[in-house]
Amino acid sequence: MNQSSIDRRMFLRSLGIAGAAVTAAPLLYACAKEDAGQNPGAGQSGAVDADALTLVSLYGTSGLQAELGQEGLDGLRLVPEAFGGTLLDRPVEIVAYDTQEAIDEAVRRVRESTEAGAKFFVGGLLSSTALAIGEEVNKSGGVFVTAAGADELTGSECQEALFRWSVATHGAIQETVLRMIESDSSRKRWYTITPDYVFGQALLDNAKQVFAERGIEHVGNSLHGLDATEFSGYINNAVAKKPDVLCILNFGAQSTTTIQQAVAFGVKNDMEILLAWSGGLSQFRALGPETLEGIYAGAQYWHTVDAPGNSEFVDMFREKYDKNPSYSHAAGYISGKLILDGVRAAGSADPAAVVQELEGMKYDGPTGEETIRAEDHQVIKDYYLMKGKTASDMEDDDDLMEILSSGQSVTAVDQTGCKLVPLGG
Amino acid sequence: MSSELLLSQLVNGLGNGLIYFVIAVGFTLVFGLMNFVNFAHGAFVVLGAYFAFELLEREVSFWAALVIAPLLVGAVAVVVERLLLRRLYRMAHTYQIVATIGLAIGIQEVCTLIWGPNQFTLPAPESLSTTIEIGATTYPLYRVFVVVLTATLALGLWLLLERTRFGAMLRAGSEDADMVSCLGINIYLLFSLTFGGAAFLAALAGVLSGPMRGLSPTSGDSFLALAVVVIVVGGIGSYVGALVAALMVAEVQSLAIVFAPAFGEVVIYALMAVVLLIKSDFIVGRLARA
């Protein structure tokens, strides 16, 4: 074959046009969906209703973390009925935007919603997105609850408007890496695989600190990008270093693929595997018992936890969706519920009054008794270290993991670096 | 760097490179023969994986899915080519680009509607779900199978293009389609077969990739980007250039993960830029035409 009709210059010019078209296409598509009233979902109206108490969902329900985003939204959808549909004589509504976890899209949605009268926001799977949303909501004087992980959310970047339900990366590492080191002194050599963004870096920094404090040899780390879907090269790197533990610090679909590939490469025969921050039940289901057997995982939530707040949530969830909830379901639900609990306690939808009520609030949450620390707006709750069961030990299809330990590890207030930026600041 | 790590990364690069080749060769054949820019090529890769996913859900064996899914995608491609794309052959490339990007988005949205937006992987066949020792390195048997299959396929394709009457018609068509048509060969049938065959190869790569990486409706963009890098490096329309470039790209990517992990995913674009700067025709393209 020759290059008779197309040369490289023509091809690259075509590529330029294609690049512009590819960039424009999702925007046009999103606009089309919005015009058709599909994007603002949850079965509610397509726009913020100023007369309603509106919870704005800012999860990315498409893209790499789509599954977790959709779960968060499904959990949030339970909130209106948890309050009987109304609060302060106003209907409780949910307006959902698919942010694709893109910072610019999320910020744009906050601005639009605020102009339309919305004050309460939930979502942000990625720490970078959650940080941007938190800053924007704070400027606009609203309230935002997230379950994203980076310490900065309730540390150096904390805002008066911003609350975080999940245990931060510091606590996740303490309750997994440190617990594993304490329980078996032969785990001396660790290799980490880390996503190259805020959340991954925060987990890595905390892990390194534990390694240094405990005299553990950190034999290597592989950084990968946000779009990576093939991890075999990183796994080869890890295997070559002969660690005792392969510590996976990425998240969601990326961590699922990393584990699948690690198991395919026979890594389980040579070392232990820890997934420090799992996506919970839905991720474990996707991995399946054969892959999961013997793998350690950290988890923010587990559906069998014996606590009144969890029973109430699980019952409601099963009735609506006919299955057990996963971590992101719980995160979406409790994030929205906390805001409305604050509204009810304040007797007002004024964000400043809601923030005041939420600070220091103790409540029955999905993991037992949970407390919102006033100084940095971090929820203090349990984090779990689990281990994959053998198929023969499972009592039902979701009985995939055994809880080995649980605990509440949190950075001391004076070490968070948090100085709450005032609402509107 | 230990020799075991180097070996395992090189083997890994070989496997990935052959997959990249199977994707890129269809793209470059359509480009070379039909003078047609198909930006839906990456979407065909993903569609193949989804068809296989659906077949596996219906308890069809992996081996059957490996054949049926690409055939289905090839059939879809032929229908699309006859109903839509044929009208664009005489138009400027910008029209082809817009139409095929629209097609790619359409396929992406159909996949999302039917199978949801979540990432998925395909299970490797039971008989290949084990590892073998290559020197001091443990390697998944499935990946060895992919290397053997794609290498055989590459050889078969070369024989088809260079040693058969059909291949001669394709090569002649790429030189001067009008002249070939005047010789009594149905050039439009040839185009349909080429387009369907390219889609078949793309889908085959999608099915083979399924047990090796996470896939989602939007994965087509990254496969298309890979194909673009390969044909820019290897020379447009060149079979051997595509093979050499695909292996080069994958090996560079694989070794970059060892030496500079943070740049493992962008290094191939840097490679493309370097090749463009030094005019790759004189490196790979000339080698291919030799």
HADDOCK unambig.tbl for C-alpha pairs under 7 A between the chains (distance, minus, plus):
assign (segid A and resid 1 and name CA) (segid B and resid 32 and name CA) 6.26 0.50 0.50
assign (segid A and resid 1 and name CA) (segid B and resid 171 and name CA) 5.30 0.50 0.50
assign (segid A and resid 1 and name CA) (segid B and resid 174 and name CA) 5.60 0.50 0.50
assign (segid A and resid 1 and name CA) (segid B and resid 175 and name CA) 6.64 0.50 0.50
assign (segid A and resid 1 and name CA) (segid B and resid 237 and name CA) 5.91 0.50 0.50
assign (segid A and resid 1 and name CA) (segid B and resid 238 and name CA) 6.18 0.50 0.50
assign (segid A and resid 2 and name CA) (segid B and resid 32 and name CA) 6.75 0.50 0.50
assign (segid A and resid 2 and name CA) (segid B and resid 174 and name CA) 6.68 0.50 0.50
assign (segid A and resid 2 and name CA) (segid B and resid 175 and name CA) 6.38 0.50 0.50
assign (segid A and resid 2 and name CA) (segid B and resid 237 and name CA) 6.28 0.50 0.50
assign (segid A and resid 3 and name CA) (segid B and resid 32 and name CA) 6.48 0.50 0.50
assign (segid A and resid 3 and name CA) (segid B and resid 236 and name CA) 6.27 0.50 0.50
assign (segid A and resid 3 and name CA) (segid B and resid 237 and name CA) 6.22 0.50 0.50
assign (segid A and resid 4 and name CA) (segid B and resid 175 and name CA) 6.73 0.50 0.50
assign (segid A and resid 5 and name CA) (segid B and resid 35 and name CA) 6.43 0.50 0.50
assign (segid A and resid 6 and name CA) (segid B and resid 35 and name CA) 6.94 0.50 0.50
assign (segid A and resid 14 and name CA) (segid B and resid 94 and name CA) 6.78 0.50 0.50
assign (segid A and resid 18 and name CA) (segid B and resid 97 and name CA) 6.38 0.50 0.50
assign (segid A and resid 62 and name CA) (segid B and resid 117 and name CA) 5.79 0.50 0.50
assign (segid A and resid 63 and name CA) (segid B and resid 117 and name CA) 6.97 0.50 0.50
assign (segid A and resid 64 and name CA) (segid B and resid 119 and name CA) 6.86 0.50 0.50
assign (segid A and resid 66 and name CA) (segid B and resid 117 and name CA) 6.04 0.50 0.50
assign (segid A and resid 66 and name CA) (segid B and resid 118 and name CA) 5.66 0.50 0.50
assign (segid A and resid 67 and name CA) (segid B and resid 118 and name CA) 5.24 0.50 0.50
assign (segid A and resid 222 and name CA) (segid B and resid 261 and name CA) 5.92 0.50 0.50
assign (segid A and resid 223 and name CA) (segid B and resid 261 and name CA) 5.79 0.50 0.50
assign (segid A and resid 223 and name CA) (segid B and resid 262 and name CA) 5.24 0.50 0.50
assign (segid A and resid 224 and name CA) (segid B and resid 261 and name CA) 6.78 0.50 0.50
assign (segid A and resid 224 and name CA) (segid B and resid 262 and name CA) 5.80 0.50 0.50
assign (segid A and resid 229 and name CA) (segid B and resid 213 and name CA) 5.51 0.50 0.50
assign (segid A and resid 229 and name CA) (segid B and resid 214 and name CA) 5.25 0.50 0.50
assign (segid A and resid 230 and name CA) (segid B and resid 213 and name CA) 5.08 0.50 0.50
assign (segid A and resid 233 and name CA) (segid B and resid 9 and name CA) 6.31 0.50 0.50
assign (segid A and resid 233 and name CA) (segid B and resid 254 and name CA) 6.19 0.50 0.50
assign (segid A and resid 233 and name CA) (segid B and resid 257 and name CA) 6.27 0.50 0.50
assign (segid A and resid 234 and name CA) (segid B and resid 257 and name CA) 6.65 0.50 0.50
assign (segid A and resid 236 and name CA) (segid B and resid 5 and name CA) 6.51 0.50 0.50
assign (segid A and resid 236 and name CA) (segid B and resid 8 and name CA) 6.73 0.50 0.50
assign (segid A and resid 236 and name CA) (segid B and resid 9 and name CA) 6.97 0.50 0.50
assign (segid A and resid 237 and name CA) (segid B and resid 5 and name CA) 6.67 0.50 0.50
assign (segid A and resid 237 and name CA) (segid B and resid 258 and name CA) 6.56 0.50 0.50
assign (segid A and resid 240 and name CA) (segid B and resid 5 and name CA) 5.76 0.50 0.50
assign (segid A and resid 253 and name CA) (segid B and resid 119 and name CA) 6.32 0.50 0.50
assign (segid A and resid 257 and name CA) (segid B and resid 213 and name CA) 6.50 0.50 0.50
assign (segid A and resid 257 and name CA) (segid B and resid 214 and name CA) 5.87 0.50 0.50
assign (segid A and resid 261 and name CA) (segid B and resid 212 and name CA) 6.92 0.50 0.50
assign (segid A and resid 264 and name CA) (segid B and resid 140 and name CA) 5.82 0.50 0.50
assign (segid A and resid 265 and name CA) (segid B and resid 131 and name CA) 6.52 0.50 0.50
assign (segid A and resid 265 and name CA) (segid B and resid 138 and name CA) 6.66 0.50 0.50
assign (segid A and resid 265 and name CA) (segid B and resid 139 and name CA) 5.64 0.50 0.50
assign (segid A and resid 265 and name CA) (segid B and resid 140 and name CA) 5.23 0.50 0.50
assign (segid A and resid 266 and name CA) (segid B and resid 131 and name CA) 6.41 0.50 0.50
